[in-house]
Amino acid sequence: MTAPVDTAGAVPVNASRFRATYGDDWDRLERLVTRIEKRSVRALSDDDLLALPVLYRATLSSLSLARETSLDRALVDYLEQLSTRAYFQIYGVPTSAWTQLGRFFARGWPDAVRDLWRETLVMLALTIAGAVTAFLLIRADPGWFGAIIPEGLSSGRDPSASAESLRQTLYTPQKDMLATFATYLFTHNAQIAVFAFALGFAFGVPTVLLILYNGLMLGAFLAVFVPKGVGVGFACWLAIHGTTELFAVMLSGAAGLRIGIAIAFPGRLARLDAAMVAGRSAAVAMAGTVVMLAVAGLLEGIGRQTVTGDLPRLAIGLTMLAGWLCYFYLPRGRHALATA
């Protein structure tokens, strides 16, 4: 193996020659580190164990040289990440899966969500815009309801329904009808969340459209209930799980939008490298939304079926929303996080 030496004529003049000279060492170090991360240090042979610190020092030397010679940022980022991963495997204190999970909930997830605050506000604005647009369209022409809500999935909640029938679906619903409608809403929102993140690579356009459509659906149902005098009841009925579920959808859209913006405007990085950098925090935020959707599913499957009063439903929904906002956005002490 070779270690870079800063001597006259020994430094490659560009990133391609630099990688060709020292790339084999980096690749071997990355393979060893990946093997330790996936399994354990016991997965390495004696030769690999002896080579690990040598490869690590060689990579540090390459990183120093890459910085001094102002090679492209993507290569410097790669060497920094590889060096950091190797450092923690060589010198870091081994942690259990439970400790890593605790760190994810204590700091990793909320930090990732806070980092997406601009994109989250955009998703909120799109949801509100979609809801207002659908509400106004359907109030002007009820025929728009069928164009927004798929046929057969409104479960009797459409512009032709009477106020009494709508009230019954909120307070004395038929179990089969309620189960069908509730399952549809949860499945729909879960799909929107997944696709809003996964399709972010297409410059964020599908993500924007999906979140906008989700807002259209919300506005369509509001346009059915509000004119019949049961809008408050519908809002409370939805709030018990919707504050968590819709928040999760918006965070998923924010994560997808972050990736889309990075690809559309990569700056000095290559598009793939920009997507990888943006995807790190976005993926952490998206992983956490799975927990939120699970919580929303419990609230929807149990809480909303057993709690029938408007005020208790609203109180549960607002409490959940306040809890998420405090968890994600309230500042917390570094010492507390470090010891979590």
Secondary structure, DSSP 8 states (H G I E B T S, - for coil): -------TTTS-SSHHHHHHHHHHHHHHHHHHHHHHHHS-GGGS-HHHHHHHHHHHHHHHHHHHHHHHTT--HHHHHHHHHHHHHHHHHHTS----HHHHHHHIIIIIHHHHHHHTHHHHHHHHHHHHHHHHHHHHHHHH-TTHHHHHS-TT-STT-STTS-HHHHHHHHHS--HHHHHHHHHHHHHHHHHHHHHHHHGGGTTTHHHHHHHHHHHHHHHHHHHHHGGGT-HHHHHHHHHHHHHHHHHHHHHHHHHHHHHHHHHHS-TTS-HHHHHHHHHHHHHHHHHHHHHHHHHHHHIIIIIHHH---HHHHHHHHHHHHHHHHHHHHS---HHHHHT-
